Amino acid sequence: MERFLNLKQLPARLTIEETAWFLGFSSHDIPILVARGFLRPLGHPAHNGQKFFLAATLDELRRDEKWFSKACDAIVEYWRRKNTRKAGRNGGHKDSSSGANAPQFANADG
């Protein structure tokens, strides 16, 4: 990463990992930003294919404080929703002890 960031001139197109390094995000944040419309990959890559991003566009975004603020908020919101769904599946508890091995109680009517 350090060697990449110290290049005098970046390549014209960057991978997801290089994009994350350049913008200061984690690699797993880039697909979230793509899905939310904050980043657009070059061309029309397959859903599960390698995606590239234009360095010149990323350089412009890198200087845009409003974009960064919205992008950071989108990532925080993504993880908040994901964690809320996870907590909802566990009945609001982090430790899910009521799984398949939990004892079943008889119905009070029968």
Secondary structure, 3 states (H helix, E strand, C coil): CHHHHCCCCCCCEECHHHHHHHHCCCHHHHHHHHHCCCCCCCCCCCCCCCCCEEHHHHHHHHCCHHHHHHHHHHHHHHHHHHHHHHHHHCCCCCCCCCCCCCCCCCCCCC
